[in-house]
């Protein structure tokens, strides 16, 4: 489930188009609607492999005539997260498009501290270790979010 494309040169138009098509299929299968504002919010997130704040998304939506009140963006982003089409990056208080929509996964987010590029990496080994440590203390984990901050290959080469 590693997402090497976030940190590598690739045909991003194809990448974004594929993710949008998968999102449309997932929503249709669940008999939900990818409304124009939800679709546009997802398209905005898919433009780059970067995390965007809700207000960044709101500014873009407002400029395109979708409304300028915060609930417009928050409701669309909340829907995308609930449907597994986007992830919330808590460290940045931002959102990023999911690169594995429709797959059951709990990724670790690798966040570049310089350019805010975000990649998804498999977190099953991390979660297993965390569950084991929690079990030793009698604690039952219900939700976890793994975020690692560092430098992506491009920014590391520039440093």
C-alpha positions as CSV (number, residue, x, y, z in Angstrom):
1,X,0.0,0.0,0.0
2,X,3.0,2.3,-0.1
3,X,2.4,5.5,-2.0
4,X,5.7,6.3,-3.8
5,X,4.1,8.6,-6.3
6,X,3.6,11.4,-3.9
7,X,7.4,11.8,-3.7
8,X,8.2,10.9,-7.3
9,X,7.7,12.5,-10.7
10,X,4.6,10.9,-12.3
11,X,1.7,11.6,-14.7
12,X,-0.3,13.5,-12.1
13,X,-3.2,14.2,-14.4
14,X,-3.6,10.4,-14.8
15,X,-3.2,9.9,-11.0
16,X,-5.8,12.5,-10.1
17,X,-8.2,11.3,-12.8
18,X,-7.9,7.7,-11.6
19,X,-8.6,8.7,-8.0
20,X,-11.6,10.8,-9.0
21,X,-13.1,7.9,-11.1
22,X,-12.6,5.5,-8.1
23,X,-14.2,8.0,-5.8
24,X,-17.2,8.4,-8.1
25,X,-17.6,4.6,-8.2
26,X,-17.4,4.2,-4.5
27,X,-20.0,6.9,-3.8
28,X,-22.3,5.5,-6.4
29,X,-21.9,2.0,-5.0
30,X,-23.0,3.3,-1.6
31,X,-25.9,5.1,-3.2
32,X,-24.6,8.5,-2.1
33,X,-24.1,11.6,-4.1
34,X,-20.9,13.3,-5.0
35,X,-22.5,16.7,-5.2
36,X,-20.8,19.5,-7.2
37,X,-19.2,21.0,-4.1
38,X,-18.1,17.6,-2.8
39,X,-16.7,16.7,-6.2
40,X,-14.9,20.1,-6.6
41,X,-13.4,19.8,-3.0
42,X,-12.0,16.4,-3.9
43,X,-10.7,17.7,-7.2
44,X,-8.9,20.5,-5.3
45,X,-7.4,18.0,-2.9
46,X,-6.3,15.9,-5.9
47,X,-4.5,18.7,-7.6
48,X,-1.3,18.0,-5.7
49,X,-0.1,15.5,-3.1
50,X,-0.2,18.2,-0.5
51,X,-2.4,18.8,2.6
52,X,-4.7,21.8,2.4
53,X,-6.5,23.5,5.2
54,X,-10.3,23.8,5.1
55,X,-10.0,27.6,4.5
56,X,-7.7,27.0,1.5
57,X,-10.3,24.7,0.1
58,X,-13.0,27.3,1.0
59,X,-11.2,30.1,-0.8
60,X,-11.0,28.0,-3.9
61,X,-14.7,27.0,-3.7
62,X,-15.8,30.6,-3.0
63,X,-13.8,31.9,-6.0
64,X,-15.6,29.3,-8.2
65,X,-19.1,30.3,-6.9
66,X,-19.8,27.6,-4.4
67,X,-20.3,29.9,-1.4
68,X,-18.0,31.5,1.1
69,X,-19.2,30.3,4.4
70,X,-17.0,27.8,6.3
71,X,-19.7,25.1,6.6
72,X,-19.5,24.8,2.7
73,X,-15.9,23.5,2.9
74,X,-16.2,21.7,6.2
75,X,-19.3,19.7,5.2
76,X,-17.7,18.7,1.9
77,X,-14.4,17.7,3.5
78,X,-16.3,15.8,6.3
79,X,-18.2,13.8,3.7
80,X,-14.9,13.0,1.9
81,X,-13.3,11.8,5.1
82,X,-16.3,9.8,6.2
83,X,-16.4,8.0,2.8
84,X,-12.7,7.2,2.8
85,X,-11.9,9.6,0.0
86,X,-9.8,12.0,2.0
87,X,-7.8,11.9,5.2
88,X,-7.4,14.6,7.9
89,X,-3.8,15.4,8.8
90,X,-4.1,16.5,12.4
91,X,-0.6,17.9,12.7
92,X,-1.3,20.4,9.9
93,X,-5.0,20.8,10.6
94,X,-5.5,20.0,7.0
95,X,-6.8,17.4,4.5
96,X,-5.3,15.3,1.8
97,X,-6.9,13.1,-0.8
98,X,-6.8,9.4,-0.1
99,X,-4.6,7.5,-2.5
100,X,-6.3,4.2,-1.7
101,X,-10.0,4.9,-1.8
102,X,-12.2,1.8,-1.3
103,X,-9.4,-0.1,0.5
104,X,-9.5,-0.8,4.2
105,X,-6.3,0.7,5.5
106,X,-4.9,2.9,8.3
107,X,-2.0,4.6,6.8
108,X,0.9,6.4,8.4
109,X,1.3,9.9,6.9
110,X,4.7,11.0,5.9
111,X,4.7,14.8,5.8
112,X,7.4,16.9,4.3
113,X,8.0,19.8,6.7
114,X,9.3,21.9,3.8
115,X,6.7,21.5,1.0
116,X,3.8,19.8,2.9
117,X,3.7,16.9,0.4
118,X,2.0,14.0,2.1
119,X,2.4,10.3,1.3
120,X,0.6,7.4,2.7
121,X,2.7,4.5,4.0
122,X,1.5,1.2,5.5
123,X,1.0,1.5,9.2
124,X,0.0,-2.1,10.1
125,X,3.4,-2.9,11.8
126,X,3.2,0.4,13.8
127,X,-0.3,-0.2,14.8
128,X,0.5,-3.8,15.9
129,X,3.3,-2.5,18.1
130,X,1.0,0.1,19.5
131,X,-1.7,-2.4,20.2
132,X,0.8,-4.7,22.0
133,X,2.0,-1.8,24.1
134,X,-1.6,-0.8,24.9
135,X,-2.6,-4.4,25.8
136,X,0.3,-4.5,28.3
137,X,-1.3,-1.6,30.1
138,X,-4.9,-2.9,29.8
139,X,-5.8,-0.1,27.3
140,X,-8.0,-0.7,24.2
141,X,-7.1,1.6,21.3
142,X,-10.2,2.7,19.4
143,X,-8.5,5.1,17.0
144,X,-5.0,6.1,16.2
145,X,-3.4,8.5,13.7
146,X,0.3,8.0,12.8
147,X,2.0,11.1,11.3
148,X,5.7,11.4,10.7
149,X,7.4,14.7,9.8
150,X,10.6,14.9,7.8
151,X,11.9,15.9,4.4
152,X,10.7,14.4,1.1
153,X,13.4,13.3,-1.5
154,X,13.1,16.6,-3.5
155,X,13.4,18.8,-0.4
156,X,16.2,16.6,1.0
157,X,18.2,17.0,-2.2
158,X,17.7,20.8,-2.1
159,X,18.9,21.0,1.6
